[in-house]
Amino acid sequence: MPRMDQRLPANVRRDQDPGGRDMLRLEHEGDVVEVALCGAQVLRWLRDGTDLLWTASQPKYAAGQPVRGGVPLVFPWFGDHPDGGKLPAHGFARNQTWQLVHANDTPEVVLELVDDDATHKMWPHAFRLRLSVVLGAKLRLGLSIENTGDQPFSCEQALHTYFSVGDVHTATVHGLEGATCIEQASEPEAKWDRKQPLHFRAETDRIFQGVPDRLELRAPALARTVVLQTTGAQSAIVWNPWPNKTAKLSQMAAEDWQQFCCIESANVRAHAVTIAPGESHALTLRLDCRAS
């Protein structure tokens, strides 16, 4: 099992994020991906020096905490814990330190998290999570969940991806037309046509179910289109907090909401996954970006 002090391929190197936390930096033909060991969170995806992901204006790179931006992970529950209390929102995987178990010169790194006494206090199941990050012409993220115990369990998962869009008023999401949807926003758009591409006109927090494996995020303010291709994902969550919700969120400046949207590739609520002992489930997201 590789450790952070062992030799890595030439295009994978150890580094530290702005908070001094350990991270890995993958490089391929001028593109760069940075992955923190805290939460196995992809922090940045640079193409020609430009980050295609988004990070809040007041980020905190604190031990045991996710940064608001990049690609935080969701496991084993989505949103607030169903029993309430003080358990962390979106599960505990984003708060744990993951271990590097594989690296090659593709470049690819694989990070792992396994259950321990601390996770058992929050969720009483044996598991192995692995996140694979592959940087090539596209960025590929693969999140696998293995049941290493002797009882089946159900869980939710998501790759909570923050995308830069320049101006959210002009951004659109294509591919979710007609999909079953639940709006969770506190101050949502009063009325919208579900047969049309998604526009951002108010606070948006929509869970789509039975989604296709290809979506497009069009950001004309940045003259780019991002293509999301998934396998093993039945849900997608599209989110923007708008100004009133932004004022209640950590790490964000008042105007941050205008610069991004989230599209989460997921299995949540009715599409939570049930995994038998010795079995596993894999969710894969491939991201590509082109000028538009």
C-alpha positions as CSV (number, residue, x, y, z in Angstrom):
1,M,0.0,0.0,0.0
2,P,1.6,3.3,-1.1
3,R,2.1,5.9,1.7
4,M,2.6,9.6,1.3
5,D,6.3,9.1,2.0
6,Q,6.8,6.5,-0.8
7,R,7.9,7.2,-4.3
8,L,5.2,8.3,-6.8
9,P,5.2,8.5,-10.6
10,A,6.7,11.7,-12.1
11,N,3.3,13.2,-12.9
12,V,1.9,12.6,-9.4
13,R,3.5,14.5,-6.6
14,R,2.8,15.3,-2.9
15,D,1.9,18.8,-2.0
16,Q,0.0,20.8,0.5
17,D,-3.2,22.9,0.1
18,P,-3.4,26.5,1.4
19,G,-4.2,25.2,4.8
20,G,-1.1,23.0,5.0
21,R,-3.2,19.8,4.6
22,D,-1.7,16.9,2.6
23,M,-2.8,16.7,-1.0
24,L,-1.8,15.0,-4.3
25,R,-1.2,16.9,-7.5
26,L,-1.8,15.1,-10.8
27,E,-0.4,16.6,-14.1
28,H,-1.2,15.7,-17.7
29,E,-0.2,17.7,-20.8
30,G,-0.5,20.9,-18.9
31,D,-3.7,20.0,-17.1
32,V,-3.7,19.7,-13.3
33,V,-5.9,18.1,-10.7
34,E,-5.4,18.6,-6.9
35,V,-6.9,16.1,-4.5
36,A,-6.8,16.6,-0.7
37,L,-6.5,13.5,1.5
38,C,-9.0,15.1,3.8
39,G,-12.3,13.8,2.5
40,A,-10.6,12.6,-0.8
41,Q,-11.9,16.0,-2.1
42,V,-10.9,17.2,-5.5
43,L,-10.0,20.8,-4.9
44,R,-9.2,22.0,-8.4
45,W,-9.2,20.9,-12.0
46,L,-7.0,23.3,-14.1
47,R,-7.0,23.4,-17.9
48,D,-4.7,25.9,-19.5
49,G,-4.3,27.4,-16.0
50,T,-8.1,28.0,-15.6
51,D,-10.0,26.1,-12.9
52,L,-13.1,24.5,-14.3
53,L,-14.4,23.9,-10.8
54,W,-15.4,26.6,-8.3
55,T,-14.3,27.5,-4.8
56,A,-15.9,29.9,-2.4
57,S,-14.3,33.3,-1.9
58,Q,-13.5,32.6,1.8
59,P,-12.4,29.0,1.8
60,K,-11.3,27.3,5.0
61,Y,-8.8,24.5,4.6
62,A,-9.3,23.1,8.1
63,A,-8.4,19.6,9.4
64,G,-11.4,17.3,9.3
65,Q,-13.6,19.7,7.3
66,P,-14.5,20.0,3.6
67,V,-13.8,23.1,1.6
68,R,-16.8,24.7,0.0
69,G,-15.9,24.0,-3.6
70,G,-14.3,21.4,-5.9
71,V,-15.9,18.0,-5.4
72,P,-16.8,17.0,-1.8
73,L,-18.0,13.5,-1.3
74,V,-21.3,12.4,0.1
75,F,-21.6,9.1,2.1
76,P,-23.4,7.3,3.7
77,W,-26.3,9.8,3.9
78,F,-27.3,12.8,1.8
79,G,-28.2,16.1,3.5
80,D,-29.0,16.1,7.2
81,H,-28.9,12.8,9.0
82,P,-32.5,11.3,9.1
83,D,-32.3,11.0,12.9
84,G,-31.2,14.6,13.4
85,G,-28.8,15.3,16.2
86,K,-25.2,16.5,15.7
87,L,-24.1,14.0,13.0
88,P,-22.5,15.8,10.0
89,A,-24.5,16.8,7.0
90,H,-23.9,14.7,3.9
91,G,-22.2,11.9,6.0
92,F,-18.7,11.5,7.4
93,A,-16.6,10.5,4.4
94,R,-15.8,14.1,3.6
95,N,-14.5,14.7,7.2
96,Q,-12.1,11.7,7.4
97,T,-8.5,11.4,6.3
98,W,-8.2,8.9,3.4
99,Q,-5.2,6.8,2.5
100,L,-3.4,6.5,-0.8
101,V,-3.5,2.9,-2.0
102,H,-2.4,3.2,-5.6
103,A,-0.8,5.6,-8.1
104,N,0.3,5.2,-11.7
105,D,1.6,7.4,-14.5
106,T,-1.7,7.6,-16.4
107,P,-1.9,9.7,-14.0
108,E,-4.3,8.0,-11.6
109,V,-4.5,7.9,-7.8
110,V,-6.8,5.7,-5.7
111,L,-7.6,6.8,-2.2
112,E,-9.3,4.6,0.4
113,L,-11.4,4.9,3.5
114,V,-12.4,1.9,5.7
115,D,-14.7,1.7,8.7
116,D,-13.2,2.1,12.2
117,D,-14.3,2.8,15.8
118,A,-15.0,6.4,14.9
119,T,-17.3,5.6,11.9
120,H,-19.1,2.9,13.9
121,K,-20.3,5.5,16.3
122,M,-22.0,7.3,13.4
123,W,-23.0,4.4,11.2
124,P,-22.7,0.7,12.4
125,H,-21.5,-0.9,9.2
126,A,-18.3,-2.3,7.8
127,F,-17.3,-0.8,4.4
128,R,-14.5,0.1,2.1
129,L,-14.7,3.2,0.0
130,R,-12.4,3.9,-2.8
131,L,-12.1,7.1,-4.9
132,S,-10.2,6.8,-8.2
133,V,-9.1,10.1,-9.9
134,V,-7.8,9.8,-13.4
135,L,-6.6,12.8,-15.4
136,G,-6.4,12.5,-19.1
137,A,-8.2,14.3,-21.9
138,K,-11.2,14.1,-19.5
139,L,-11.3,14.0,-15.7
140,R,-12.7,10.7,-14.4
141,L,-13.9,10.2,-10.9
142,G,-14.9,6.7,-9.6
143,L,-16.4,6.2,-6.2
144,S,-16.9,2.6,-5.2
145,I,-18.5,1.2,-2.0
146,E,-17.8,-2.3,-0.8
147,N,-19.7,-4.0,1.9
148,T,-17.1,-5.8,4.0
149,G,-19.5,-6.9,6.8
150,D,-21.9,-9.8,7.1
151,Q,-25.1,-7.8,6.8
152,P,-26.6,-5.8,3.9
153,F,-26.7,-2.1,4.2
154,S,-28.3,0.8,2.4
155,C,-26.6,4.1,1.8
156,E,-26.6,7.3,-0.2
157,Q,-23.7,8.7,-2.2
158,A,-22.9,11.7,-4.3
159,L,-20.0,13.5,-6.1
160,H,-21.0,17.1,-5.1
161,T,-19.4,19.0,-7.9
162,Y,-19.2,22.8,-7.9
163,F,-18.8,24.3,-11.4
164,S,-17.7,27.8,-12.4
165,V,-20.2,29.3,-14.7
166,G,-19.3,33.0,-14.7
167,D,-22.9,34.2,-14.5
168,V,-25.4,31.8,-13.1
169,H,-28.3,33.8,-14.7
170,T,-27.1,32.7,-18.2
171,A,-26.1,29.1,-17.3
172,T,-28.3,26.2,-18.3
173,V,-28.4,22.4,-17.5
174,H,-29.5,20.1,-20.4
175,G,-30.6,16.5,-20.2
176,L,-32.9,16.6,-17.2
177,E,-36.0,17.6,-19.1
178,G,-39.0,15.5,-18.0
179,A,-37.2,13.7,-15.2
180,T,-39.0,13.2,-11.9
181,C,-38.0,16.1,-9.6
182,I,-38.4,17.3,-6.0
183,E,-37.7,20.9,-5.3
184,Q,-36.1,21.4,-1.8
185,A,-35.3,25.2,-1.9
186,S,-36.8,27.5,0.7
187,E,-37.5,30.2,-1.8
188,P,-37.8,28.4,-5.1
189,E,-38.8,29.6,-8.5
190,A,-42.6,29.9,-8.5
191,K,-43.2,28.1,-11.8
192,W,-40.9,26.5,-14.3
193,D,-41.3,24.3,-17.4
194,R,-40.0,20.8,-16.6
195,K,-39.8,20.0,-20.3
196,Q,-37.2,22.7,-20.9
197,P,-33.5,22.9,-20.0
198,L,-33.0,24.1,-16.4
199,H,-32.4,27.9,-16.0
200,F,-31.5,29.5,-12.7
201,R,-34.0,32.2,-11.8
202,A,-34.3,31.7,-8.0
203,E,-32.9,29.5,-5.2
204,T,-32.6,26.0,-6.7
205,D,-32.2,22.7,-4.9
206,R,-33.7,20.1,-7.1
207,I,-33.4,16.3,-6.7
208,F,-33.9,14.6,-10.1
209,Q,-34.5,10.8,-10.2
210,G,-34.1,8.3,-13.0
211,V,-31.7,10.6,-14.8
212,P,-29.9,9.9,-18.1
213,D,-26.2,9.2,-18.1
214,R,-25.3,12.3,-20.1
215,L,-25.9,15.9,-19.0
216,E,-24.6,19.2,-20.3
217,L,-23.8,22.4,-18.3
218,R,-23.7,25.4,-20.7
219,A,-21.9,28.5,-19.3
220,P,-22.1,31.2,-22.1
221,A,-20.5,33.8,-19.8
222,L,-17.3,31.6,-19.9
223,A,-17.9,30.4,-23.5
224,R,-17.7,26.8,-22.3
225,T,-19.8,23.6,-22.1
226,V,-19.1,20.9,-19.6
227,V,-20.3,17.4,-20.4
228,L,-21.1,15.0,-17.5
229,Q,-21.2,11.3,-18.3
230,T,-22.0,8.9,-15.6
231,T,-22.4,5.2,-14.9
232,G,-24.1,3.8,-11.8
233,A,-25.9,7.1,-11.0
234,Q,-29.7,7.3,-10.9
235,S,-30.0,10.7,-9.2
236,A,-28.8,14.2,-9.9
237,I,-29.0,17.3,-7.7
238,V,-28.8,20.8,-9.1
239,W,-28.2,23.5,-6.6
240,N,-27.6,27.3,-6.3
241,P,-28.3,29.1,-3.0
242,W,-29.3,32.5,-4.4
243,P,-28.5,35.5,-2.1
244,N,-30.6,34.8,1.0
245,K,-29.4,31.3,1.5
246,T,-25.8,32.3,0.6
247,A,-25.9,34.7,3.6
248,K,-26.3,31.7,5.9
249,L,-23.5,29.6,4.5
250,S,-20.0,29.3,5.6
251,Q,-17.0,30.3,3.5
252,M,-19.1,32.3,1.0
253,A,-19.1,36.0,0.2
254,A,-22.3,37.8,-0.5
255,E,-22.0,37.7,-4.3
256,D,-20.6,34.2,-4.6
257,W,-23.9,32.6,-5.6
258,Q,-23.6,34.4,-9.0
259,Q,-20.5,32.5,-10.0
260,F,-21.3,28.8,-9.7
261,C,-23.8,26.0,-9.7
262,C,-23.6,22.4,-8.4
263,I,-24.6,19.3,-10.3
264,E,-24.3,16.3,-8.1
265,S,-24.0,12.8,-9.6
266,A,-25.7,10.7,-7.0
267,N,-27.8,7.9,-5.7
268,V,-30.1,9.3,-3.1
269,R,-33.6,9.0,-1.5
270,A,-35.6,6.5,-3.7
271,H,-32.4,5.5,-5.4
272,A,-30.3,4.9,-2.3
273,V,-28.2,1.7,-3.0
274,T,-28.5,-1.5,-1.0
275,I,-25.3,-3.6,-1.0
276,A,-25.1,-7.2,0.1
277,P,-22.2,-8.6,2.1
278,G,-19.2,-9.0,-0.1
279,E,-20.7,-7.0,-2.9
280,S,-19.9,-3.5,-4.1
281,H,-21.4,-0.5,-6.1
282,A,-19.5,1.9,-8.3
283,L,-20.5,5.4,-9.4
284,T,-18.3,6.9,-12.2
285,L,-18.3,10.5,-13.4
286,R,-16.4,11.6,-16.5
287,L,-16.1,15.3,-17.1
288,D,-15.2,17.0,-20.4
289,C,-15.0,20.7,-21.3
290,R,-15.2,22.3,-24.7
291,A,-15.4,25.8,-26.0
292,S,-18.9,27.0,-27.0
